[in-house]
């Protein structure tokens, strides 16, 4: 009987840990808002700041300002001077050192 209780407890703790990790990943979009991050995407490195409605990326000696909106679990940005103002949407997930995006960028403090 004690063995069954131990197995049930281990299973419950494993599920709680798994669900906590999934919740952290789902909250990643909100986790990057209100902060300035270092970023790297391909050969480009710089800093990026997110607010609830704006974004500013600095790289190559210039700062590019744009708009930000959240659509479900996607972050959507639009910069008038990058990609002819086209909107780009991407997901964000937690990593050991910061975050990564579904379009290939890494973010860290």
N, CA and C atoms as an extended XYZ file, in Angstrom:
327
Properties=species:S:1:pos:R:3:atomname:S:1:resname:S:1:resid:I:1 pbc="F F F"
N         0.819       -1.190        0.000 N   UNK     1
C         0.000        0.000        0.000 CA  UNK     1
C         0.867        1.260        0.000 C   UNK     1
N         1.938        1.292        0.810 N   UNK     2
C         2.826        2.446        0.850 CA  UNK     2
C         3.497        2.693       -0.484 C   UNK     2
N         3.841        1.612       -1.188 N   UNK     3
C         4.473        1.748       -2.501 CA  UNK     3
C         3.518        2.448       -3.466 C   UNK     3
N         2.255        2.123       -3.423 N   UNK     4
C         1.263        2.748       -4.315 CA  UNK     4
C         1.124        4.239       -4.009 C   UNK     4
N         1.182        4.603       -2.744 N   UNK     5
C         1.087        6.011       -2.352 CA  UNK     5
C         2.312        6.774       -2.855 C   UNK     5
N         3.497        6.171       -2.710 N   UNK     6
C         4.724        6.821       -3.178 CA  UNK     6
C         4.679        7.012       -4.690 C   UNK     6
N         4.257        6.006       -5.426 N   UNK     7
C         4.161        6.120       -6.883 CA  UNK     7
C         3.169        7.215       -7.264 C   UNK     7
N         2.043        7.264       -6.577 N   UNK     8
C         1.041        8.300       -6.861 CA  UNK     8
C         1.595        9.689       -6.561 C   UNK     8
N         2.334        9.819       -5.461 N   UNK     9
C         2.902       11.123       -5.100 CA  UNK     9
C         3.949       11.562       -6.120 C   UNK     9
N         4.821       10.666       -6.537 N   UNK    10
C         5.840       10.993       -7.535 CA  UNK    10
C         5.171       11.404       -8.844 C   UNK    10
N         4.142       10.678       -9.243 N   UNK    11
C         3.408       11.017      -10.464 CA  UNK    11
C         2.783       12.398      -10.344 C   UNK    11
N         2.184       12.705       -9.212 N   UNK    12
C         1.552       14.013       -9.006 CA  UNK    12
C         2.588       15.130       -9.060 C   UNK    12
N         3.739       14.965       -8.385 N   UNK    13
C         4.781       15.993       -8.415 CA  UNK    13
C         5.343       16.178       -9.820 C   UNK    13
N         5.481       15.101      -10.566 N   UNK    14
C         5.960       15.190      -11.943 CA  UNK    14
C         4.979       15.989      -12.788 C   UNK    14
N         3.687       15.717      -12.628 N   UNK    15
C         2.667       16.455      -13.380 CA  UNK    15
C         2.661       17.927      -12.996 C   UNK    15
N         2.793       18.222      -11.700 N   UNK    16
C         2.820       19.618      -11.266 CA  UNK    16
C         4.020       20.330      -11.880 C   UNK    16
N         5.187       19.689      -11.878 N   UNK    17
C         6.376       20.280      -12.496 CA  UNK    17
C         6.188       20.489      -13.980 C   UNK    17
N         5.605       19.515      -14.664 N   UNK    18
C         5.365       19.644      -16.101 CA  UNK    18
C         4.382       20.776      -16.381 C   UNK    18
N         3.314       20.852      -15.632 N   UNK    19
C         2.321       21.903      -15.847 CA  UNK    19
C         2.898       23.266      -15.507 C   UNK    19
N         3.745       23.360      -14.498 N   UNK    20
C         4.372       24.632      -14.162 CA  UNK    20
C         5.266       25.101      -15.296 C   UNK    20
N         6.037       24.173      -15.894 N   UNK    21
C         6.885       24.530      -17.028 CA  UNK    21
C         6.041       24.984      -18.213 C   UNK    21
N         4.943       24.294      -18.469 N   UNK    22
C         4.080       24.673      -19.594 CA  UNK    22
C         3.468       26.044      -19.350 C   UNK    22
N         3.077       26.327      -18.120 N   UNK    23
C         2.511       27.634      -17.797 CA  UNK    23
C         3.554       28.726      -17.966 C   UNK    23
N         4.787       28.465      -17.560 N   UNK    24
C         5.853       29.463      -17.724 CA  UNK    24
C         6.060       29.767      -19.199 C   UNK    24
N         6.073       28.736      -20.051 N   UNK    25
C         6.236       28.953      -21.483 CA  UNK    25
C         5.075       29.766      -22.042 C   UNK    25
N         3.860       29.462      -21.625 N   UNK    26
C         2.694       30.183      -22.125 CA  UNK    26
C         2.723       31.643      -21.686 C   UNK    26
N         3.327       31.939      -20.552 N   UNK    27
C         3.386       33.308      -20.038 CA  UNK    27
C         4.590       34.070      -20.576 C   UNK    27
N         5.388       33.451      -21.428 N   UNK    28
C         6.612       34.074      -21.905 CA  UNK    28
C         6.383       35.401      -22.603 C   UNK    28
N         5.282       35.519      -23.335 N   UNK    29
C         5.010       36.781      -24.039 CA  UNK    29
C         4.964       37.924      -23.037 C   UNK    29
N         4.230       37.756      -21.967 N   UNK    30
C         4.132       38.795      -20.948 CA  UNK    30
C         5.439       38.972      -20.188 C   UNK    30
N         6.236       37.926      -20.111 N   UNK    31
C         7.485       37.994      -19.350 CA  UNK    31
C         8.510       38.931      -19.978 C   UNK    31
N         8.447       39.160      -21.278 N   UNK    32
C         9.439       40.028      -21.920 CA  UNK    32
C         8.987       41.485      -21.985 C   UNK    32
N         7.701       41.733      -21.744 N   UNK    33
C         7.151       43.089      -21.821 CA  UNK    33
C         7.679       43.940      -20.663 C   UNK    33
N         8.011       45.190      -20.954 N   UNK    34
C         8.463       46.120      -19.927 CA  UNK    34
C         9.939       46.016      -19.612 C   UNK    34
N        10.677       45.299      -20.453 N   UNK    35
C        12.101       45.103      -20.194 CA  UNK    35
C        12.917       45.368      -21.451 C   UNK    35
N        14.201       45.625      -21.239 N   UNK    36
C        15.144       45.746      -22.347 CA  UNK    36
C        16.007       44.492      -22.357 C   UNK    36
N        16.177       43.905      -23.538 N   UNK    37
C        16.901       42.652      -23.695 CA  UNK    37
C        18.039       42.813      -24.686 C   UNK    37
N        19.083       42.045      -24.500 N   UNK    38
C        20.078       41.850      -25.545 CA  UNK    38
C        19.457       40.853      -26.516 C   UNK    38
N        19.763       40.980      -27.804 N   UNK    39
C        19.236       40.008      -28.743 CA  UNK    39
C        20.265       39.665      -29.807 C   UNK    39
N        20.088       38.495      -30.384 N   UNK    40
C        20.877       38.068      -31.528 CA  UNK    40
C        19.938       37.345      -32.470 C   UNK    40
N        19.989       37.743      -33.736 N   UNK    41
C        19.236       37.049      -34.769 CA  UNK    41
C        20.128       36.976      -35.996 C   UNK    41
N        20.555       35.767      -36.324 N   UNK    42
C        21.532       35.612      -37.393 CA  UNK    42
C        22.834       36.277      -36.991 C   UNK    42
N        23.323       37.202      -37.831 N   UNK    43
C        24.569       37.905      -37.536 CA  UNK    43
C        24.335       39.238      -36.836 C   UNK    43
N        23.083       39.581      -36.602 N   UNK    44
C        22.741       40.871      -35.995 CA  UNK    44
C        22.612       40.729      -34.487 C   UNK    44
N        23.283       41.611      -33.741 N   UNK    45
C        23.130       41.675      -32.291 CA  UNK    45
C        22.809       43.113      -31.912 C   UNK    45
N        22.098       43.264      -30.807 N   UNK    46
C        21.746       44.590      -30.331 CA  UNK    46
C        20.915       44.496      -29.080 C   UNK    46
N        20.107       45.520      -28.850 N   UNK    47
C        19.177       45.514      -27.720 CA  UNK    47
C        17.776       45.752      -28.255 C   UNK    47
N        16.801       45.273      -27.491 N   UNK    48
C        15.405       45.453      -27.874 CA  UNK    48
C        14.581       45.682      -26.619 C   UNK    48
N        13.682       46.653      -26.683 N   UNK    49
C        12.802       46.987      -25.549 CA  UNK    49
C        11.364       46.817      -25.977 C   UNK    49
N        10.595       46.108      -25.153 N   UNK    50
C         9.179       45.885      -25.418 CA  UNK    50
C         8.329       46.601      -24.377 C   UNK    50
N         7.303       47.322      -24.814 N   UNK    51
C         6.259       47.796      -23.911 CA  UNK    51
C         4.972       47.096      -24.353 C   UNK    51
N         3.864       47.432      -23.751 N   UNK    52
C         2.615       46.773      -24.128 CA  UNK    52
C         2.158       47.152      -25.534 C   UNK    52
N         2.682       48.241      -26.096 N   UNK    53
C         2.234       48.630      -27.439 CA  UNK    53
C         3.357       49.092      -28.373 C   UNK    53
N         4.584       49.176      -27.876 N   UNK    54
C         5.691       49.626      -28.721 CA  UNK    54
C         6.901       48.706      -28.572 C   UNK    54
N         7.801       48.832      -29.535 N   UNK    55
C         9.050       48.088      -29.511 CA  UNK    55
C        10.126       48.998      -30.089 C   UNK    55
N        11.346       48.891      -29.548 N   UNK    56
C        12.478       49.655      -30.067 CA  UNK    56
C        13.686       48.732      -30.117 C   UNK    56
N        14.238       48.576      -31.312 N   UNK    57
C        15.412       47.724      -31.502 CA  UNK    57
C        16.594       48.593      -31.908 C   UNK    57
N        17.721       48.396      -31.245 N   UNK    58
C        18.934       49.148      -31.553 CA  UNK    58
C        20.004       48.171      -32.021 C   UNK    58
N        20.487       48.400      -33.230 N   UNK    59
C        21.590       47.613      -33.780 CA  UNK    59
C        22.210       48.389      -34.933 C   UNK    59
N        23.475       48.120      -35.199 N   UNK    60
C        24.168       48.806      -36.279 CA  UNK    60
C        24.229       50.314      -36.102 C   UNK    60
N        24.203       50.780      -34.845 N   UNK    61
C        24.293       52.211      -34.575 CA  UNK    61
C        22.994       52.986      -34.760 C   UNK    61
N        21.891       52.301      -35.041 N   UNK    62
C        20.599       52.968      -35.234 CA  UNK    62
C        19.536       52.328      -34.346 C   UNK    62
N        18.521       53.126      -33.995 N   UNK    63
C        17.369       52.617      -33.251 CA  UNK    63
C        16.161       52.641      -34.167 C   UNK    63
N        15.458       51.510      -34.200 N   UNK    64
C        14.259       51.361      -35.016 CA  UNK    64
C        13.063       51.207      -34.087 C   UNK    64
N        12.110       52.116      -34.180 N   UNK    65
C        10.928       52.078      -33.326 CA  UNK    65
C         9.752       51.517      -34.110 C   UNK    65
N         8.903       50.785      -33.397 N   UNK    66
C         7.752       50.192      -34.051 CA  UNK    66
C         6.614       49.955      -33.079 C   UNK    66
N         5.617       49.244      -33.556 N   UNK    67
C         4.449       48.927      -32.731 CA  UNK    67
C         4.474       47.457      -32.354 C   UNK    67
N         3.800       47.148      -31.285 N   UNK    68
C         3.719       45.784      -30.790 CA  UNK    68
C         2.279       45.487      -30.424 C   UNK    68
N         1.839       44.290      -30.750 N   UNK    69
C         0.547       43.800      -30.275 CA  UNK    69
C         0.681       42.323      -29.979 C   UNK    69
N        -0.148       41.844      -29.073 N   UNK    70
C        -0.140       40.429      -28.716 CA  UNK    70
C        -1.400       39.802      -29.284 C   UNK    70
N        -1.213       38.742      -30.037 N   UNK    71
C        -2.322       38.017      -30.661 CA  UNK    71
C        -2.247       36.576      -30.181 C   UNK    71
N        -3.028       36.248      -29.154 N   UNK    72
C        -2.956       34.913      -28.564 CA  UNK    72
C        -1.599       34.698      -27.931 C   UNK    72
N        -0.876       33.676      -28.375 N   UNK    73
C         0.463       33.417      -27.846 CA  UNK    73
C         1.556       33.961      -28.770 C   UNK    73
N         1.182       34.826      -29.679 N   UNK    74
C         2.124       35.421      -30.628 CA  UNK    74
C         2.374       36.891      -30.301 C   UNK    74
N         3.612       37.321      -30.490 N   UNK    75
C         3.975       38.726      -30.392 CA  UNK    75
C         4.103       39.232      -31.817 C   UNK    75
N         3.428       40.314      -32.145 N   UNK    76
C         3.451       40.858      -33.503 CA  UNK    76
C         4.081       42.248      -33.460 C   UNK    76
N         5.111       42.449      -34.273 N   UNK    77
C         5.801       43.734      -34.330 CA  UNK    77
C         5.770       44.268      -35.753 C   UNK    77
N         5.830       45.583      -35.839 N   UNK    78
C         5.841       46.244      -37.135 CA  UNK    78
C         6.716       47.480      -37.020 C   UNK    78
N         7.745       47.541      -37.853 N   UNK    79
C         8.678       48.664      -37.872 CA  UNK    79
C         8.530       49.378      -39.213 C   UNK    79
N         8.186       50.672      -39.229 N   UNK    80
C         8.034       51.376      -40.500 CA  UNK    80
C         9.285       51.338      -41.384 C   UNK    80
N        10.485       51.295      -40.778 N   UNK    81
C        11.723       51.355      -41.560 CA  UNK    81
C        12.385       49.996      -41.756 C   UNK    81
N        11.723       48.909      -41.347 N   UNK    82
C        12.257       47.561      -41.547 CA  UNK    82
C        11.200       46.742      -42.276 C   UNK    82
N        11.618       45.978      -43.255 N   UNK    83
C        10.723       45.104      -44.021 CA  UNK    83
C         9.533       45.864      -44.614 C   UNK    83
N         9.780       47.121      -45.004 N   UNK    84
C         8.742       47.970      -45.610 CA  UNK    84
C         7.497       48.078      -44.734 C   UNK    84
N         7.686       48.005      -43.423 N   UNK    85
C         6.576       48.156      -42.488 CA  UNK    85
C         5.708       46.923      -42.324 C   UNK    85
N         6.117       45.791      -42.904 N   UNK    86
C         5.322       44.559      -42.799 CA  UNK    86
C         5.346       44.034      -41.363 C   UNK    86
N         4.217       43.543      -40.903 N   UNK    87
C         4.116       42.979      -39.563 CA  UNK    87
C         4.694       41.568      -39.541 C   UNK    87
N         5.399       41.256      -38.463 N   UNK    88
C         5.949       39.924      -38.232 CA  UNK    88
C         5.429       39.419      -36.899 C   UNK    88
N         4.873       38.211      -36.879 N   UNK    89
C         4.386       37.612      -35.636 CA  UNK    89
C         5.232       36.385      -35.304 C   UNK    89
N         5.488       36.191      -34.018 N   UNK    90
C         6.335       35.086      -33.590 CA  UNK    90
C         5.977       34.682      -32.170 C   UNK    90
N         6.307       33.447      -31.838 N   UNK    91
C         6.139       32.946      -30.489 CA  UNK    91
C         7.419       33.133      -29.695 C   UNK    91
N         7.295       33.114      -28.386 N   UNK    92
C         8.438       33.255      -27.489 CA  UNK    92
C         8.395       32.112      -26.484 C   UNK    92
N         9.545       31.486      -26.251 N   UNK    93
C         9.604       30.432      -25.242 CA  UNK    93
C        10.831       30.627      -24.357 C   UNK    93
N        10.735       30.118      -23.149 N   UNK    94
C        11.783       30.258      -22.129 CA  UNK    94
C        12.938       29.314      -22.431 C   UNK    94
N        14.143       29.804      -22.202 N   UNK    95
C        15.348       28.969      -22.282 CA  UNK    95
C        16.085       29.087      -20.958 C   UNK    95
N        17.174       28.364      -20.822 N   UNK    96
C        17.953       28.418      -19.585 CA  UNK    96
C        18.543       29.809      -19.345 C   UNK    96
N        18.874       30.548      -20.427 N   UNK    97
C        19.535       31.846      -20.276 CA  UNK    97
C        18.634       33.032      -20.576 C   UNK    97
N        17.442       32.802      -21.047 N   UNK    98
C        16.544       33.902      -21.399 CA  UNK    98
C        15.346       33.393      -22.164 C   UNK    98
N        15.224       33.833      -23.433 N   UNK    99
C        14.110       33.427      -24.279 CA  UNK    99
C        14.581       33.218      -25.701 C   UNK    99
N        13.799       32.475      -26.465 N   UNK   100
C        14.044       32.340      -27.882 CA  UNK   100
C        12.729       32.603      -28.605 C   UNK   100
N        12.824       33.029      -29.853 N   UNK   101
C        11.625       33.293      -30.638 CA  UNK   101
C        11.504       32.261      -31.747 C   UNK   101
N        10.305       32.109      -32.244 N   UNK   102
C        10.081       31.152      -33.320 CA  UNK   102
C        10.649       31.629      -34.649 C   UNK   102
N        11.104       32.867      -34.726 N   UNK   103
C        11.748       33.318      -35.960 CA  UNK   103
C        13.268       33.405      -35.835 C   UNK   103
N        13.824       32.721      -34.829 N   UNK   104
C        15.265       32.519      -34.769 CA  UNK   104
C        16.070       33.464      -33.906 C   UNK   104
N        15.446       34.335      -33.159 N   UNK   105
C        16.196       35.260      -32.300 CA  UNK   105
C        16.349       34.683      -30.892 C   UNK   105
N        17.399       35.102      -30.211 N   UNK   106
C        17.553       34.787      -28.796 CA  UNK   106
C        17.566       36.102      -28.025 C   UNK   106
N        16.994       36.069      -26.829 N   UNK   107
C        16.930       37.233      -25.936 CA  UNK   107
C        17.540       36.831      -24.604 C   UNK   107
N        18.325       37.729      -24.022 N   UNK   108
C        18.875       37.483      -22.690 CA  UNK   108
C        19.069       38.815      -21.979 C   UNK   108
N        19.062       38.775      -20.637 N   UNK   109
C        19.198       40.034      -19.867 CA  UNK   109
C        20.532       40.716      -20.078 C   UNK   109
